[in-house]
């Protein structure tokens, strides 16, 4: 009797065309959590090499922060990672110590230090996240992790995005690399971010996840480096996610 009831329940679920339709519409092809064979090993190896190669730069940045505003050198913040697990994201500190304010930052924020402005411009404050990659908490490429206040796990799009490890960079980060300028023009930066910027980022995240591959990740990494080295010369029109036709 119990078995028959279970079969009937399963049949009803299969015949319901509306159930989980939103998830299918927003996340086709994202069920596979593995990007490609050996992806995590590649991320960890490249991050380790990058930390070694950039160690002189990291030391100079640490010294600059220490000389301007003292300790701490690193800024840590709780972010939502894969499957909703919390982890501590690491950045070079770019703001003054013990100054309260919103979790998002608009251009001209008085909390940002002089060294911090330079680090933010060239995205150098993100380099300590290579350690998050080595720890297995992040990937080199993947949706940027958000603070808990902006994550709604009841939304299908968030369910899709949280199936994978967050990344240091992604197409949405490149497209919205001047996000601070957009927020500075808003009357309420927090609401503008939540209602306008974040939904656009999530849409780009889903598009990326549907088509991610080894070559696409390399392309995103290359674009990120170019954007960091030449922040004023990068044209967002060059941001393009490969379509199925491109891979044929």
Buried (B, 14 or more C-beta within 10 A) or exposed (E): EEEEEEEEEEEEEEEEEEEEEEBEEBBEEBEEEEBEEEBBEBBBEBBBEBBEEBEEEBEEBBEBBBEEBEEEBBBEEEBBBBEEEEBEBBBBBBBBEEEEEBEBBBBEBEBBBEBBEBBBBEBBBBBBBBBBBBEBBBBBBBBBBBEEEBBEEEBBBBBBBBBBBBBBBBBBBBBBBBBBEBBBEBEEBBEBBBEEBBEEBBEBBBBBBBBBEEEBBEBBBEBBEBBBEEBEEBEEEEBEBBEEEEEE
